[in-house]
Structure formats: structure tokens, C-alpha cells
């Protein structure tokens, strides 16, 4: 088997996304591959109409009855829309889609679920475990494209789920299932069918070692929505993000809780990122991070111990190691007691949350300072701000939304950058203190907490 560039004729034994000879993208095709022979109905082209006369109700989203899934899609799934869902193996893509299919089928909507990776019996066992049994949910274990198209013609479903597109193959073209030619042909045929029948379709896509969707890049351009399902294998939290969405925004995130008996939407996921103990030990600080448009309250914990060996250790989980190293350097320069050269430093978040934005710098610094000095911060304290290399605290976007989320969860005190509250109204009954420098913030917060404990 060989692949030939349609632009310059370059030939290679494996498929490449970009031709090394002419530098063109997506032009390498399997040598000898036949053109598509999948039969489609010939229809007369409809006359063009004024845009004001187009019926917009045909493109209105319909709820999937899974709130977090609807949130990411932009309110629901649009008739005729094709959604591509990707994610790491074992993250829960099949479980999520089986739950979505069952929820829709419970309202009398006929759903066709095609699985090419598992037998029908395996999917039935999972459906029993997550309570996803419905009479309107049709299940088929099939890998032939022609058979799937025949099922669509016979059953006339109102939703199609294909798990996964890399397992389907067409007998009309050459190549193995999952190959570039087969994926392109299968995707094109299913998309044509979805558009012709106004059939909403969800396709599961495998990913490569680099984290990108397997197959030609053309696949992502053909579909209407591209979503990624993310989550740590040892964490209950799963997040759904839209990378591309023709029907809504791509800056929202859906949160799910993966349990033994299935998956459920999390409308308020902040509880997963907070410890359950009543006491507030040294080294603990709260912050509010933004996942898309959604603010999440996250707890940062730090532990500093004397190094047993000759070389100190720096270990992190859920936070960026380079930012923690920067915050350690800032503390060493601006806090008099911060001698960390011979100390092991451990910093982590609770519940598997990930902090990647600079707005969490201040909370990381406060957590490290609290652990270093052995003094706890107030339990109802949240720190929000970016810390520069000079120790200056800077303002962050969406501060008002972050403070309102903290207030909603019972937080009574906040530390922000100086001047950050100029155009932001503080939530009712929340004390917001503005600090210009990290040294002043550490001294102020630890001193006030010590006075509270004395009282």
C-alpha cells in the first residue's frame, strides 16, 4: 500500500498530513483507491430564497435532557447537525453518549446507537449498570457502512450515535477501517445522510498519541461541532469542551461526575475541589479559576518540609510546575523567612482540578507562605490575582463574576490587587482587601488570622 500526492505525485508508504515535496496539506491519497460509489438520491435543487423568508425554526436546538451536554452544544442539538466527540481511551465517551441516548429515548424519541467496538451484549450490560434502558433506544453492533445506511432507511431514527467512526468501513473503497480513505468516505456518507434527513448525528472519534483526532484533518472541517471529553483517570470529574461549534459559543464547559453507576451532570462542581475537613491547616488557600465562562472555586494545598537528601524536591499536582517555581522565587525575594533552598516543596489542588491561568498565582503564593510560616489562613478567604516577578499583585479578568461565585459558596473575605475594585462592586457582606505587593498580602492575612484566633 502506498500514498500519492494529488498535487505533485510524491509517493510514500505511509500517510502524511502534509506532503514533504510540495508542502500541501491533505493531498496524500491511497494509491489505487476507488472513488466513492455510495448511492445517493438525486434531488432537484431548490430555488434560492430571500434570507428573510428562510424558516429559522428548522435550525433551533432541541434539548438532549442532559443539562451539561446542552450547555456545551449551545442549548441542545440542532436537527441535521453532526457532532464529533473525542477523548482519551477510557475517559467515558461511550458512557456519556449512552446516557444521552437513553435520556432522549425515554421521551419517545427513536434513537439508533451503532457500536463497532463492542458487542451488543456488552453495551446492554453497561446500559443496565447506568440505568440507560429505553424501548425507543435501538442498538446495533455493526461495522459496515452500507448496513448502517440501510438501518437508517428502515428505522427512520431521530438521533444517530456512531461509536466509533474509525470502526466503520465501506466496501466500495479500498483501505482498512480507520484509514484515511475509509474515514473520509464514511464521514462524508453519514454527513450527507444527516443533512438530507435532518438527522442529528453524534460520531465518536479516536485520538492519536499527540492528542489530536485520528484521521484526516478534513474530518473536523466537515462536521458542525467538535467536542473533547477530558478527565484524569483517577478523578471523578470529567469536562466537556467545544473546540468548534457552528451553533453556539466555544467558551463554555460542561462538568460531569463519573460514578460507579453512571455519569451525571454537575451544575455546581466546586464542591469536588474543596476539602471536607472543618479545620483549616497551614498551607491551604482558596481561589476562583475560570473554565470557559464558568467560575470554579478551587482549593490549593502546599506542604514544605526539610529535605532529607542533598537535593531539594519540587512536586506539583494540578498546577503548572513552572509557575510554582516562579512563585517560590518571588517568595524567596520578598518574604524574609522564605529560605527554601534546602526544603522539599509539594503543591497540589483538591479533587483533581487544574490551575493554569495566572489568576491563581496569589493563592499559590499565599498557600506556600502559610505552609512555610506554619500559620493558617482564614478558612473563608479567597485569593485572586496575578503575581509578577517583582512581587506586584495584578488584576485579572472577570473579577466580579469570580467574587460572586465565592460569595455564593459562603466565602466572606477576599484578597485582590490594588485598584481592582474600582469598577467592580463587592458582593454584599464580603470584605475585599486590596493589596499592592505579595509581601504586604502575606503579612496582612497571616496577622489578621492570628488576631482572630486570639479572640
C-alpha positions in Angstrom: 0.0 0.0 0.0 1.3 3.4 -0.9 0.1 7.0 -0.8 0.5 9.5 -3.6 0.2 13.3 -3.5 -2.6 14.5 -5.9 -0.7 17.8 -6.4 2.8 16.8 -7.2 2.8 13.0 -7.5 5.1 12.4 -4.5 4.8 8.8 -3.2 5.3 7.3 0.3 4.5 4.1 2.1 2.6 5.8 4.9 0.0 8.6 5.1 1.2 12.1 6.0 -0.9 15.1 6.7 1.5 17.3 4.7 3.3 16.4 1.5 7.1 16.7 2.0 7.6 17.6 -1.6 5.1 20.4 -2.3 4.1 21.2 1.3 0.4 20.9 0.5 -1.9 19.7 3.3 -4.3 16.7 3.0 -3.3 15.8 -0.6 -1.8 12.3 0.0 -4.3 9.6 -1.1 -4.1 5.8 -1.1 -2.8 4.6 -4.5 -5.5 2.8 -6.5 -8.3 3.9 -4.1 -11.6 3.9 -5.9 -13.9 6.9 -5.9 -17.0 6.8 -3.8 -19.8 4.6 -5.1 -22.3 5.1 -2.2 -25.6 5.7 -3.9 -27.4 8.9 -3.0 -30.8 10.2 -4.1 -30.8 12.7 -6.9 -32.9 15.7 -5.9 -33.8 18.8 -7.8 -32.0 21.9 -6.4 -34.4 24.2 -4.6 -34.7 27.7 -5.8 -32.8 30.5 -3.9 -35.0 32.5 -1.5 -34.6 35.8 0.2 -32.9 35.3 3.6 -35.9 36.9 5.4 -38.1 34.1 4.1 -35.9 31.3 5.4 -37.6 29.3 8.2 -35.2 29.6 11.1 -37.2 27.2 13.3 -35.5 24.3 11.4 -32.2 25.2 13.0 -33.4 25.6 16.6 -31.6 23.4 19.1 -33.5 20.6 20.8 -32.7 19.6 24.4 -30.9 16.3 25.0 -32.2 16.3 28.6 -28.6 16.3 29.8 -28.1 19.9 31.0 -24.3 20.0 30.8 -24.3 18.4 27.3 -26.8 21.1 26.2 -24.7 23.8 27.8 -21.6 22.9 25.6 -23.7 22.4 22.4 -25.3 25.9 22.8 -28.7 24.9 24.2 -29.1 21.4 22.6 -28.6 19.6 19.4 -29.8 21.0 16.1 -31.6 18.8 13.5 -29.1 17.7 10.9 -26.1 18.7 13.0 -23.1 16.4 13.1 -21.2 16.3 16.4 -17.7 14.8 16.7 -16.7 13.7 20.2 -13.1 12.8 21.0 -11.2 11.9 24.2 -8.6 9.6 25.8 -9.4 5.9 25.9 -11.4 5.0 29.0 -12.4 8.6 29.8 -16.1 7.8 29.4 -17.2 8.8 25.9 -19.3 5.7 25.4 -20.9 6.0 28.8 -21.8 9.7 28.2 -23.3 9.1 24.8 -25.2 6.0 26.0 -26.7 8.1 28.8 -27.6 10.9 26.4 -29.2 8.5 24.0 -31.2 6.8 26.8 -32.4 10.2 28.2 -33.7 11.2 24.8 -35.2 7.8 24.1 -37.2 8.0 27.4 -39.2 10.8 25.9 -40.4 8.6 23.0 -37.7 9.8 20.5 -36.3 6.9 18.4 -32.5 6.7 18.8 -30.2 4.4 16.8 -27.0 3.6 18.7 -24.4 1.9 16.4 -21.4 0.3 18.2 -18.4 -1.0 16.2 -16.0 -1.6 19.1 -18.2 -3.7 21.5 -20.8 -6.4 21.2 -24.5 -5.6 21.7 -24.3 -7.7 24.9 -21.5 -5.5 26.4 -23.4 -2.3 25.7 -26.5 -3.8 27.2 -24.6 -4.6 30.4 -23.4 -1.0 30.6 -26.9 0.3 30.0 -28.2 -1.8 32.9 -25.4 -0.5 35.2 -26.1 3.2 34.4 -29.9 2.7 34.1 -30.0 3.6 30.4 -32.6 1.1 29.2 -35.4 2.5 27.0 -37.8 0.9 24.4 -37.1 3.7 21.9 -33.3 3.1 22.1 -32.2 0.8 19.2 -28.8 -0.9 19.5 -26.8 -2.4 16.6 -23.3 -3.8 16.6 -22.2 -3.1 13.0 -19.0 -2.1 11.2 -20.3 -2.0 7.6 -21.3 1.5 6.3 -23.9 0.1 3.9 -25.6 -1.8 6.6 -25.8 1.3 8.8 -27.3 3.3 6.0 -29.8 0.5 5.5 -30.8 0.7 9.2 -31.3 4.4 8.9 -33.6 3.9 5.9 -35.5 1.2 7.7 -35.8 2.5 11.2 -36.1 6.3 10.5 -34.4 7.3 13.7 -34.5 10.9 15.1 -30.9 10.6 16.6 -27.9 8.6 15.4 -24.9 7.7 17.5 -21.9 6.0 16.0 -19.2 4.6 18.3 -16.8 5.0 16.6 -16.3 6.4 13.1 -12.9 4.6 12.9 -14.5 1.2 13.1 -16.9 1.7 10.2 -15.8 0.8 6.7 -17.3 1.0 3.2 -17.0 -2.0 0.8 -16.9 0.5 -2.1 -13.5 1.9 -1.4 -10.1 0.4 -0.6 -8.3 0.6 2.7 -8.5 -0.7 6.2 -11.1 0.6 8.7 -9.7 3.7 10.4 -7.5 4.5 7.4 -7.6 8.0 5.8 -9.6 6.9 2.8 -12.2 4.9 4.8 -12.7 7.6 7.4 -13.2 10.3 4.8 -15.7 8.1 2.9 -17.6 7.0 6.0 -17.8 10.6 7.3 -18.9 12.0 4.0 -21.7 9.4 3.6 -23.0 9.9 7.2 -22.9 13.7 6.9 -24.8 13.6 3.6 -27.4 11.3 5.2 -27.7 13.6 8.3 -28.2 16.7 6.2 -30.7 15.1 3.8 -32.9 13.7 6.6 -32.3 16.5 9.2 -31.0 13.7 11.4 -28.8 14.9 14.3 -25.7 12.6 14.4 -23.0 12.1 17.1 -19.8 10.5 16.0 -17.1 9.2 18.4 -13.5 9.8 17.2 -10.3 8.2 18.3 -7.3 10.3 19.2 -3.6 9.9 18.4 -0.7 9.9 20.9 -0.4 13.6 20.3 -3.9 14.1 21.5 -5.3 15.1 18.1 -8.3 13.4 16.4 -7.2 10.4 14.3 -7.7 10.5 10.6 -7.6 13.4 8.0 -7.9 16.9 9.2 -10.8 17.2 6.8 -13.0 15.3 9.3 -13.0 18.3 11.7 -13.9 20.7 8.9 -16.8 18.5 7.7 -18.7 18.2 11.0 -20.6 21.1 12.7 -19.4 20.6 16.3 -16.1 19.2 17.6 -16.1 18.4 21.3 -13.4 16.9 23.6 -14.1 14.9 26.7 -11.4 15.3 29.3 -10.6 14.0 32.8 -8.0 12.3 34.9 -8.3 8.6 35.1 -8.2 8.6 38.9 -10.6 11.5 39.3 -14.4 11.6 39.2 -14.5 14.9 37.4 -15.0 14.9 33.6 -15.1 18.1 31.5 -16.7 18.5 28.0 -15.4 21.3 25.8 -16.4 22.5 22.4 -13.4 23.2 20.1 -15.6 24.1 17.2 -19.3 25.0 17.3 -21.4 26.4 14.4 -24.4 26.8 16.5 -23.1 28.3 19.7 -20.1 29.6 21.7 -16.9 27.6 22.3 -16.0 29.2 25.6 -18.3 27.1 27.9 -17.5 23.9 29.7 -19.7 21.0 30.8 -18.9 19.2 34.1 -19.8 15.6 34.8 -19.3 13.3 37.8 -18.2 9.8 36.9 -19.7 7.4 39.4 -19.9 3.6 39.7 -23.5 3.6 38.5 -23.0 6.0 35.6 -22.3 9.7 34.8 -24.3 12.7 35.9 -24.3 16.4 35.2 -22.6 18.7 37.7 -24.3 22.1 37.8 -22.2 23.1 40.8 -18.9 21.3 40.6 -17.0 23.5 43.0 -17.8 21.1 45.9 -15.4 18.5 44.3 -12.5 20.9 44.6 -12.8 21.6 48.4 -11.6 19.5 51.3 -14.2 18.2 53.7 -12.4 18.8 57.0 -13.7 21.5 59.3 -10.2 22.7 60.3 -8.0 24.9 58.1 -4.4 23.7 58.4 -1.4 25.8 57.3 -0.7 25.7 53.6 -4.3 25.9 52.4 -5.8 28.7 50.3 -8.8 29.1 48.1 -9.0 30.7 44.6 -11.5 31.1 41.8 -10.5 29.9 38.4 -12.3 30.3 35.1 -13.1 27.2 32.9 -14.5 28.9 29.8 -17.3 31.2 31.2 -17.7 29.1 34.3 -16.1 30.2 37.6 -14.9 27.3 39.8 -13.8 27.6 43.5 -10.6 25.5 43.9 -8.5 24.8 47.0 -4.7 24.9 46.8 -2.7 23.0 49.3 1.1 23.2 50.0 3.5 21.3 52.2 7.1 22.4 52.9 9.4 20.0 54.8 13.1 19.8 55.4 14.9 17.9 52.7 16.2 14.5 53.8 18.8 14.3 51.0 21.3 16.7 49.5 18.9 17.9 46.8 15.5 19.5 47.4 12.4 18.2 45.7 9.7 20.2 43.9 6.5 18.2 43.3 3.2 19.5 41.9 -0.2 18.1 41.0 -3.0 20.1 39.3 -0.8 23.2 39.0 1.8 24.3 36.5 5.3 23.4 37.8 6.9 26.4 36.1 4.5 28.8 37.8 5.1 27.2 41.2 8.8 27.6 40.7 8.3 31.3 39.9 6.2 31.8 43.0 8.8 30.2 45.1 11.4 32.5 43.7 9.1 35.5 44.3 8.6 34.5 48.0 12.4 33.9 48.5 13.0 37.5 47.4 10.1 39.2 49.2 9.4 37.2 52.4 12.2 37.4 55.0 11.7 33.9 56.4 11.4 32.2 53.0 14.6 30.1 52.9 13.6 27.3 50.6 17.0 26.2 49.2 17.0 23.1 51.5 13.3 22.3 51.6 11.1 19.9 49.8 8.0 21.7 48.4 4.8 19.9 47.5 1.8 21.8 45.9 -1.5 20.3 44.8 -5.1 21.0 44.2 -8.0 19.1 45.7 -10.3 16.9 43.6 -8.1 16.8 40.5 -8.8 20.4 39.5 -6.2 22.0 37.1 -5.0 25.6 37.6 -3.3 27.0 34.5 -4.3 30.7 34.4 -2.2 33.4 36.1 -5.2 34.4 38.3 -4.2 31.6 40.7 -0.7 33.0 41.4 -1.8 34.8 44.5 -3.5 31.8 46.0 -0.4 29.6 45.3 1.8 32.3 47.0 -0.4 32.5 50.0 -0.6 28.8 50.3 3.2 28.4 50.1 3.8 31.3 52.6 1.2 29.8 55.0 3.0 26.4 54.9 6.4 28.0 55.2 5.5 30.0 58.3 3.3 27.3 59.8 0.4 29.7 60.2 -3.1 29.0 58.8 -5.1 31.4 56.7 -8.8 32.2 57.3 -11.0 29.4 56.1 -13.4 31.7 54.4 -10.7 33.6 52.5 -10.2 33.6 48.7 -7.1 35.0 46.9 -7.5 36.1 43.3 -4.7 37.8 41.4 -1.6 37.5 39.2 1.8 37.9 40.8 4.7 39.4 38.8 8.4 38.5 39.3 8.8 41.7 41.3 6.1 40.6 43.7 3.5 43.1 42.5 -0.2 41.8 42.5 -2.0 42.5 39.3 -5.7 42.5 38.4 -7.4 39.6 36.5 -10.4 39.5 34.1 -13.9 38.7 35.3 -13.2 39.6 38.9 -16.8 40.5 39.7 -18.0 37.1 38.5 -15.3 35.3 40.5 -16.2 37.2 43.7 -19.9 36.5 43.2 -19.2 32.8 42.8 -17.1 32.8 46.0 -19.8 34.7 47.9 -22.4 32.1 46.7 -20.4 29.4 48.3 -20.1 31.1 51.7 -16.7 33.0 51.3 -16.6 36.1 53.4 -13.1 37.5 52.7 -11.1 38.1 49.6 -7.7 39.4 48.7 -7.3 41.1 45.3 -4.9 43.5 43.5 -4.8 47.2 44.5 -7.3 49.2 42.4 -9.1 46.1 41.2 -12.4 47.1 42.8 -12.5 50.5 41.1 -15.1 49.4 38.6 -16.3 46.2 40.4 -19.0 46.2 43.1 -18.1 44.0 46.0 -20.7 41.3 46.9 -22.9 42.1 49.9 -21.4 41.2 53.3 -18.0 40.2 51.7 -14.9 42.1 52.9 -12.5 42.6 50.0 -8.9 43.8 50.8 -6.7 45.3 48.1 -3.0 44.6 48.3 -0.3 46.0 46.1 2.6 43.6 46.9 2.8 40.0 47.9 4.8 40.8 51.0 2.0 43.1 52.3 -0.6 40.5 51.4 1.2 37.7 53.3 1.8 39.9 56.4 -1.7 41.3 56.4 -3.6 38.0 56.0 -1.5 36.0 58.5 -1.6 38.8 61.1 -5.3 39.2 60.9 -5.9 35.5 61.2 -3.7 35.3 64.3 -5.7 38.1 65.9 -9.0 36.3 65.1 -7.6 33.2 66.8 -6.6 35.1 69.9 -10.2 36.5 70.1 
